């Protein structure tokens, strides 16, 4: 049953709407117009119980105060751009920085903090749209982006699209944090993760790639078989120590829509398959959830209380011409597809 209610107001008085799609026994998704955000995602777990398996914030004020991007649609550029600088059409572009001197997830005021318009809302799908003017956060071109969420059986299909009127860069993703025992159930240490990648991208202490990609073989980043996360995160490896866990890009095998990762909780016998058509998957183990922001259930989120699996282009791609390009030209159509497939 389609529902549409007021979740709260942003500081200028505009309403933030909460839109629900899907129905039992399948997934039921609550989406906020603030940030085109997945607020709650309730699924039938393998033990027969229904649970909300994503993190979320209790109200609008908490969302706006958070720097954790919980559930939001990320843009214009997901991940980092070194020093907020890159060259486009022969000229230097400078964009907003706020993460150790770098641009992260679109800058200080990214798409996750914007109020999106509702294009359509049916029982099984919601489509949202935002317009980013020329010069927004320093990015050239007026970009119109859409994010759609659709429930199809046991799958949630997320499609992100964009067009521009001038040459720019675009890299969109969703930043949902998952916990397959239910939101607020503690850390994801016991979860098992498989990632369909033979290489990952080493980064410096500020999250910027140090060069090319590196083999996962022989490192804690080898997730080619289902691997319990807790022991991995506590391995004494420089990359893990600097990032306080995993916060790294994985180079996915193949092209087109294919399986990128499998997350499993043995406790609730619940499985999430992430499918994507993007070249990379940023795995982030909630390393900087520091007990300062309240959850939908009123508790405080702490380190490791959820895991984000973010399909996207590689970090700092605008400065890496050898990697898949983030450039979007007028007349081109950016499209990224992501699927969350749930099972027990």
C-alpha positions as CSV (number, residue, x, y, z in Angstrom):
1,X,0.0,0.0,0.0
2,X,1.4,3.4,-1.1
3,X,2.0,5.8,1.8
4,X,3.2,9.3,1.8
5,X,3.7,11.2,5.1
6,X,5.6,14.3,6.5
7,X,8.8,13.2,8.2
8,X,9.7,16.7,9.3
9,X,10.9,20.1,8.0
10,X,14.2,21.4,6.8
11,X,15.3,24.7,8.4
12,X,13.6,26.9,5.8
13,X,10.3,25.2,6.6
14,X,9.9,22.9,3.6
15,X,8.5,19.5,4.3
16,X,10.6,16.3,4.2
17,X,8.4,13.5,2.9
18,X,8.6,9.9,3.8
19,X,7.5,7.6,0.9
20,X,6.9,3.9,1.3
21,X,7.0,1.2,-1.4
22,X,6.7,-2.5,-1.4
23,X,4.6,-4.9,0.6
24,X,5.0,-8.0,2.8
25,X,6.2,-10.7,2.4
26,X,8.7,-8.8,0.2
27,X,10.9,-5.9,1.1
28,X,9.2,-2.7,2.3
29,X,11.3,0.5,1.7
30,X,10.9,3.9,3.3
31,X,12.5,6.7,1.3
32,X,13.0,10.3,2.4
33,X,13.0,13.2,0.0
34,X,15.9,14.6,2.1
35,X,18.9,13.1,0.3
36,X,16.8,10.6,-1.6
37,X,17.6,8.5,1.4
38,X,16.8,4.9,2.3
39,X,15.4,5.4,5.8
40,X,14.2,1.9,6.6
41,X,14.3,-1.3,4.6
42,X,12.3,-4.2,6.2
43,X,12.8,-7.7,4.9
44,X,11.9,-11.3,5.8
45,X,15.1,-12.7,7.4
46,X,16.1,-16.3,7.1
47,X,14.9,-17.2,10.6
48,X,11.3,-16.1,9.7
49,X,11.4,-12.7,11.5
50,X,11.0,-9.4,9.7
51,X,13.6,-6.8,10.4
52,X,14.8,-3.3,9.3
53,X,18.2,-4.1,8.0
54,X,19.6,-0.5,7.3
55,X,20.8,2.2,9.6
56,X,18.9,5.5,9.8
57,X,18.5,8.7,11.8
58,X,15.6,9.5,14.1
59,X,14.6,12.9,12.7
60,X,15.6,15.6,10.2
61,X,17.8,17.5,12.7
62,X,19.8,14.4,13.3
63,X,20.2,13.7,9.6
64,X,21.4,17.2,8.9
65,X,23.9,17.1,11.8
66,X,25.3,13.8,10.7
67,X,28.5,13.4,8.6
68,X,28.0,9.7,8.0
69,X,25.9,9.9,4.8
70,X,23.5,7.3,6.3
71,X,21.3,5.9,3.5
72,X,21.7,8.9,1.2
73,X,22.1,9.2,-2.5
74,X,25.7,10.5,-3.0
75,X,26.7,13.1,-5.7
76,X,27.9,14.8,-7.7
77,X,31.0,12.7,-7.1
78,X,30.9,9.8,-4.8
79,X,34.2,9.1,-2.9
80,X,37.2,11.4,-2.9
81,X,38.8,13.9,-5.3
82,X,42.4,14.7,-4.2
83,X,42.7,18.3,-2.8
84,X,39.4,19.1,-4.6
85,X,41.2,19.7,-7.8
86,X,41.2,18.1,-11.3
87,X,41.7,19.2,-14.9
88,X,38.7,19.2,-17.3
89,X,38.8,20.3,-20.9
90,X,42.2,21.8,-20.3
91,X,41.3,24.0,-17.3
92,X,41.6,23.4,-13.6
93,X,38.4,22.8,-11.6
94,X,38.4,23.4,-7.9
95,X,35.5,21.9,-5.8
96,X,34.6,22.1,-2.2
97,X,36.8,20.2,0.3
98,X,35.9,19.1,3.8
99,X,37.7,15.7,4.4
100,X,41.3,16.1,5.4
101,X,41.8,18.6,2.5
102,X,39.9,16.6,-0.1
103,X,36.5,16.6,-1.6
104,X,34.3,13.7,-0.4
105,X,30.9,12.6,-1.6
106,X,30.2,15.8,-3.6
107,X,31.6,18.4,-1.2
108,X,30.4,20.0,2.0
109,X,26.8,20.2,0.7
110,X,26.3,17.1,-1.4
111,X,23.2,15.5,-2.9
112,X,22.6,13.6,0.4
113,X,21.7,16.9,2.1
114,X,19.4,18.2,-0.6
115,X,15.6,18.1,-0.7
116,X,14.7,16.1,-3.8
117,X,11.4,16.5,-5.8
118,X,9.0,13.6,-6.2
119,X,8.6,12.7,-9.9
120,X,6.3,9.7,-9.3
121,X,5.3,7.4,-6.5
122,X,3.4,4.1,-6.9
123,X,3.0,1.0,-4.8
124,X,6.3,-0.5,-5.8
125,X,8.4,2.4,-7.1
126,X,9.4,6.0,-6.2
127,X,11.4,8.3,-8.5
128,X,13.1,11.4,-7.1
129,X,14.8,14.3,-8.9
130,X,17.3,17.0,-7.9
131,X,18.8,19.9,-10.0
132,X,22.4,21.0,-9.3
133,X,23.1,24.4,-10.8
134,X,26.3,25.3,-12.6
135,X,29.1,26.0,-10.1
136,X,27.4,24.0,-7.3
137,X,30.2,23.0,-4.9
138,X,32.5,24.2,-7.7
139,X,31.4,21.6,-10.3
140,X,30.7,22.9,-13.8
141,X,27.5,22.5,-15.6
142,X,23.8,22.3,-14.5
143,X,23.2,18.6,-13.7
144,X,19.8,17.0,-13.3
145,X,19.9,13.7,-11.4
146,X,17.2,11.2,-10.6
147,X,17.2,8.3,-8.2
148,X,14.5,5.6,-8.4
149,X,13.8,2.8,-6.0
150,X,11.7,-0.2,-7.2
151,X,10.7,-3.4,-5.3
152,X,10.6,-6.5,-7.5
153,X,10.0,-9.7,-5.6
154,X,12.8,-10.0,-3.0
155,X,14.9,-7.4,-4.8
156,X,15.2,-3.7,-4.4
157,X,16.4,-2.1,-7.7
158,X,18.1,1.3,-7.4
159,X,18.7,3.3,-10.6
160,X,20.6,6.6,-10.7
161,X,20.7,8.8,-13.8
162,X,22.0,12.2,-14.7
163,X,22.3,14.7,-17.6
164,X,24.3,17.9,-17.9
165,X,24.4,21.1,-20.1
166,X,28.2,21.4,-19.9
167,X,31.1,19.1,-19.5
168,X,31.4,17.9,-15.9
169,X,32.1,14.8,-13.8
170,X,29.4,12.6,-12.3
171,X,29.7,9.5,-10.0
172,X,26.5,8.6,-8.1
173,X,26.0,5.9,-5.5
174,X,23.8,4.9,-2.5
175,X,25.3,5.0,1.0
176,X,23.0,2.5,2.9
177,X,24.6,0.9,5.9
178,X,23.4,-2.7,6.3
179,X,23.1,-4.9,9.4
180,X,21.3,-8.2,8.6
181,X,20.4,-8.8,12.3
182,X,18.4,-5.6,12.3
183,X,19.2,-1.9,12.9
184,X,20.7,-1.4,16.4
185,X,21.8,-5.1,16.8
186,X,25.4,-4.2,17.5
187,X,28.5,-4.7,15.3
188,X,28.7,-6.5,12.0
189,X,31.8,-8.4,13.2
190,X,30.2,-11.8,12.8
191,X,28.8,-11.0,9.3
192,X,30.5,-12.8,6.4
193,X,31.4,-10.9,3.3
194,X,32.4,-12.0,-0.2
195,X,33.6,-9.5,-2.8
196,X,33.9,-10.4,-6.5
197,X,37.3,-8.8,-6.9
198,X,40.9,-9.8,-7.3
199,X,42.3,-6.3,-6.8
200,X,41.7,-3.4,-4.4
201,X,43.0,0.2,-4.4
202,X,45.6,1.0,-1.7
203,X,45.2,4.6,-0.3
204,X,47.2,6.9,1.8
205,X,46.3,8.0,5.3
206,X,43.8,10.5,3.9
207,X,42.0,8.1,1.7
208,X,43.6,9.1,-1.7
209,X,44.9,6.3,-4.0
210,X,48.7,5.9,-3.8
211,X,49.0,4.6,-7.3
212,X,47.4,1.7,-9.1
213,X,45.5,-1.3,-7.9
214,X,47.0,-4.2,-5.9
215,X,46.2,-7.9,-5.7
216,X,44.1,-8.9,-2.7
217,X,45.9,-12.3,-2.5
218,X,48.0,-12.6,0.6
219,X,46.3,-9.6,2.3
220,X,43.4,-9.1,4.7
221,X,41.5,-7.6,1.7
222,X,41.1,-11.0,0.1
223,X,37.4,-11.5,0.3
224,X,37.0,-13.8,-2.7
225,X,35.5,-16.4,-0.4
226,X,33.0,-15.7,2.4
227,X,35.0,-14.2,5.2
228,X,34.1,-13.3,8.8
229,X,34.7,-9.6,9.1
230,X,35.7,-9.3,12.8
231,X,39.2,-10.9,12.5
232,X,39.9,-9.1,9.3
233,X,39.2,-5.7,10.8
234,X,41.6,-6.4,13.7
235,X,44.5,-7.5,11.5
236,X,47.6,-5.4,11.9
237,X,47.9,-4.2,8.4
238,X,48.9,-0.5,7.6
239,X,45.9,0.0,5.2
240,X,43.5,-1.2,7.9
241,X,45.2,0.8,10.7
242,X,45.1,4.1,8.7
243,X,41.4,3.7,7.8
244,X,40.4,2.2,11.2
245,X,39.0,-0.7,9.2
246,X,38.0,-1.3,5.6
247,X,37.3,1.9,3.6
248,X,38.6,0.8,0.2
249,X,37.7,0.4,-3.4
250,X,37.5,-3.1,-4.9
251,X,38.0,-3.6,-8.6
252,X,35.1,-5.7,-9.6
253,X,35.5,-8.5,-12.2
254,X,33.6,-8.3,-15.4
255,X,31.3,-5.7,-16.9
256,X,27.6,-5.0,-17.0
257,X,25.1,-5.9,-14.3
258,X,26.8,-8.7,-12.3
259,X,27.1,-9.8,-8.7
260,X,29.5,-7.6,-6.8
261,X,29.3,-8.8,-3.2
262,X,27.5,-11.2,-0.8
263,X,26.9,-10.3,2.8
264,X,25.6,-12.9,5.2
265,X,24.5,-13.1,8.8
266,X,24.7,-16.6,10.2
267,X,22.7,-15.5,13.3
268,X,19.5,-14.7,11.3
269,X,20.4,-16.8,8.3
270,X,19.9,-13.8,6.1
271,X,21.8,-13.0,2.9
272,X,22.2,-9.8,0.8
273,X,23.6,-10.0,-2.7
274,X,24.7,-6.7,-4.2
275,X,24.6,-6.5,-8.0
276,X,26.0,-3.6,-9.9
277,X,27.0,-2.4,-13.4
278,X,29.8,-0.2,-12.0
279,X,33.6,-0.9,-12.1
280,X,34.2,-0.5,-8.4
281,X,32.7,-1.3,-5.0
282,X,33.7,0.8,-2.0
283,X,33.5,-1.3,1.1
284,X,33.2,0.8,4.3
285,X,32.9,-0.9,7.7
286,X,31.4,2.0,9.6
287,X,34.9,3.0,10.9
288,X,33.9,6.6,11.9
289,X,30.5,5.9,13.5
290,X,31.6,7.4,16.8
291,X,28.6,7.3,19.1
292,X,27.5,10.9,18.4
293,X,24.4,10.4,16.2
294,X,21.2,8.8,17.2
295,X,19.5,6.0,15.3
296,X,15.9,5.4,14.2
297,X,15.5,3.4,17.5
298,X,17.1,6.2,19.6
299,X,20.4,4.5,20.3
300,X,23.8,5.9,19.4
301,X,25.7,4.4,16.4
302,X,29.2,3.2,17.2
303,X,32.1,2.0,15.1
304,X,31.2,-1.1,13.1
305,X,27.4,-1.0,13.7
306,X,26.8,-1.3,9.9
307,X,28.6,-1.9,6.6
308,X,28.2,0.2,3.4
309,X,28.7,-1.5,0.1
310,X,28.8,1.3,-2.5
311,X,29.1,0.6,-6.2
312,X,30.7,3.5,-8.0
313,X,33.7,4.6,-10.1
314,X,37.1,4.4,-8.6
315,X,38.2,7.2,-6.1
316,X,39.9,10.2,-7.6
317,X,39.1,9.1,-11.1
318,X,39.0,12.7,-12.5
319,X,42.8,12.7,-11.8
320,X,43.4,9.2,-13.1
321,X,43.0,9.2,-16.9
322,X,43.9,5.5,-17.0
323,X,40.8,4.5,-15.0
324,X,37.1,4.5,-16.2
325,X,36.1,8.1,-16.9
326,X,33.8,10.1,-14.8
327,X,33.4,12.8,-17.5
328,X,29.8,13.5,-18.6
329,X,29.2,15.6,-21.7
330,X,26.1,17.4,-22.9
331,X,23.9,14.9,-24.8
332,X,25.2,12.0,-22.8
333,X,23.2,10.1,-20.3
334,X,24.7,8.8,-17.0
335,X,23.1,5.7,-15.7
336,X,24.0,3.5,-12.8
337,X,22.1,0.4,-11.7
338,X,22.3,-1.3,-8.3
339,X,20.3,-4.2,-6.9
340,X,19.9,-5.5,-3.4
341,X,18.7,-9.1,-3.6
342,X,17.7,-10.6,-0.2
343,X,17.4,-14.3,0.7
344,X,17.5,-16.6,3.7
